[in-house]
Amino acid sequence: MNEDEHVGLFPPILSIVCFLFASVAMTASIGLTGGMLLRFYFSLSSEVELLLLSISACLFVVVNYQVVLGSFYAVKVLKRVLLISLLLLIPVILSKDFDLLVLFSCAIFIFVSIYLLSHKHYLTFVNHRKVSVEDQKEALSEIAAELEAKKNK
């Protein structure tokens, strides 16, 4: 049996673990980097900064849920958001306004997130979820067709 075959209800355990690690790393990178970028580029009150970070966390949850539904486009969106935040982090690093350890940890979280998004186990998870969602839709349409056929008898 090939490792990439769609067998069973759940994806392989390594792909689930990779997805979970990627989600945690992306959450940490979006939170840390977002807060740092908001403080560097804008002078906002703490309440507004918390509101913006909460909105970005909600958007991340929505996009990550699309990944759970098997969307490879959502994976591309997450990669691009992480790359953009990495590019926006470069002037912060050059200005040396923040602690070097915090900047280093933000960059590490972003690099780990991008690596995990490109990893074969993560892509196996997304592919498995895509096939599962398609199978579920097909089964529901067959059930609806059977119910309609029974109703017409």
C-alpha distance (Angstrom), angle and dihedral (degrees) to the residues before:
residue distance angle dihedral
M1 . . .
N2 3.79 . .
E3 3.81 119.1 .
D4 3.82 92.2 -129.8
E5 3.81 95.6 54.9
H6 3.77 118.5 113.8
V7 3.78 104.2 -118.5
G8 3.78 126.8 153.8
L9 3.74 135.3 2.5
F10 3.80 98.2 -74.9
P11 3.80 130.7 50.8
P12 3.81 118.7 -113.0
I13 3.79 113.2 -70.6
L14 3.82 94.0 -117.0
S15 3.79 90.9 55.9
I16 3.82 90.9 50.1
V17 3.80 90.8 50.2
C18 3.81 91.0 47.2
F19 3.81 90.4 50.6
L20 3.81 91.7 49.7
F21 3.81 93.6 47.7
A22 3.80 90.3 47.7
S23 3.80 91.2 50.1
V24 3.80 92.4 50.5
A25 3.81 92.4 45.8
M26 3.81 91.7 48.5
T27 3.80 91.8 48.1
A28 3.80 91.0 51.3
S29 3.79 93.6 44.8
I30 3.80 93.7 47.6
G31 3.80 91.6 47.5
L32 3.79 98.0 44.9
T33 3.78 97.0 38.0
G34 3.79 93.9 41.1
G35 3.78 92.5 52.9
M36 3.77 91.9 46.1
L37 3.80 93.8 47.7
L38 3.80 92.3 47.6
R39 3.80 90.7 52.3
F40 3.80 92.7 45.6
Y41 3.81 100.6 45.1
F42 3.80 100.4 30.8
S43 3.78 136.5 32.2
L44 3.78 101.1 -137.3
S45 3.76 132.3 159.7
S46 3.77 118.0 -103.2
E47 3.80 91.8 -108.5
V48 3.80 93.7 54.2
E49 3.79 91.2 45.2
L50 3.81 90.6 51.2
L51 3.81 90.2 47.9
L52 3.81 92.3 51.6
L53 3.80 92.0 46.9
S54 3.81 89.9 49.0
I55 3.80 90.6 51.4
S56 3.80 91.1 49.2
A57 3.82 89.8 49.3
C58 3.81 90.2 51.8
L59 3.80 90.8 49.3
F60 3.79 89.6 49.5
V61 3.81 90.2 52.4
V62 3.82 90.9 51.4
V63 3.81 93.1 49.2
N64 3.81 92.3 43.5
Y65 3.81 89.1 51.5
Q66 3.79 87.9 55.7
V67 3.80 86.8 55.3
V68 3.81 88.3 53.7
L69 3.80 87.3 53.8
G70 3.81 89.4 54.9
S71 3.80 103.1 -100.2
F72 3.78 113.7 157.5
Y73 3.81 87.7 -174.8
A74 3.82 88.8 63.4
V75 3.82 88.9 53.7
K76 3.82 89.0 54.2
V77 3.81 90.2 49.0
L78 3.80 91.0 51.9
K79 3.82 91.5 48.8
R80 3.80 91.6 50.1
V81 3.80 93.0 48.1
L82 3.79 90.1 51.3
L83 3.82 92.5 47.2
I84 3.81 91.3 48.9
S85 3.79 91.2 49.7
L86 3.81 88.9 49.3
L87 3.80 90.2 52.1
L88 3.80 91.0 48.1
L89 3.80 89.0 50.2
I90 3.81 93.2 60.4
P91 3.85 95.6 77.5
V92 3.80 89.3 47.3
I93 3.81 89.8 54.9
L94 3.79 91.8 47.7
S95 3.80 93.7 48.9
K96 3.82 92.5 53.2
D97 3.81 91.6 -148.5
F98 3.78 92.7 135.5
D99 3.77 135.2 54.3
L100 3.78 111.6 -79.4
L101 3.81 92.9 -134.9
V102 3.82 91.9 56.0
L103 3.81 91.3 47.6
F104 3.79 90.6 48.4
S105 3.80 92.4 49.6
C106 3.84 91.0 48.9
A107 3.79 91.0 51.8
I108 3.82 91.9 46.0
F109 3.82 91.5 51.3
I110 3.80 90.4 50.1
F111 3.81 93.5 48.3
V112 3.81 91.9 46.6
S113 3.80 90.2 49.0
I114 3.80 93.1 50.5
Y115 3.81 90.9 46.3
L116 3.79 92.3 50.5
L117 3.82 92.0 47.1
S118 3.81 88.6 56.6
H119 3.80 95.3 43.1
K120 3.81 118.4 114.9
H121 3.81 93.1 -126.2
Y122 3.81 91.4 55.2
L123 3.79 91.1 48.8
T124 3.82 89.3 47.2
F125 3.80 88.1 55.0
V126 3.81 92.2 50.8
N127 3.81 92.1 46.2
H128 3.81 92.0 48.2
R129 3.80 90.9 50.0
K130 3.81 91.0 48.0
V131 3.80 91.9 52.4
S132 3.82 90.8 44.9
V133 3.79 92.5 52.3
E134 3.81 90.8 47.7
D135 3.82 90.3 49.5
Q136 3.79 90.6 49.3
K137 3.81 92.1 50.9
E138 3.81 90.3 48.4
A139 3.81 92.0 49.9
L140 3.80 91.7 48.6
S141 3.79 91.8 50.4
E142 3.83 90.8 49.7
I143 3.81 90.3 50.3
A144 3.80 90.3 49.0
A145 3.81 90.2 49.9
E146 3.82 91.4 50.3
L147 3.79 91.7 48.6
E148 3.78 90.2 49.3
A149 3.82 90.9 49.5
K150 3.83 91.0 50.7
K151 3.79 90.3 47.6
N152 3.83 92.0 52.7
K153 3.87 93.2 50.9
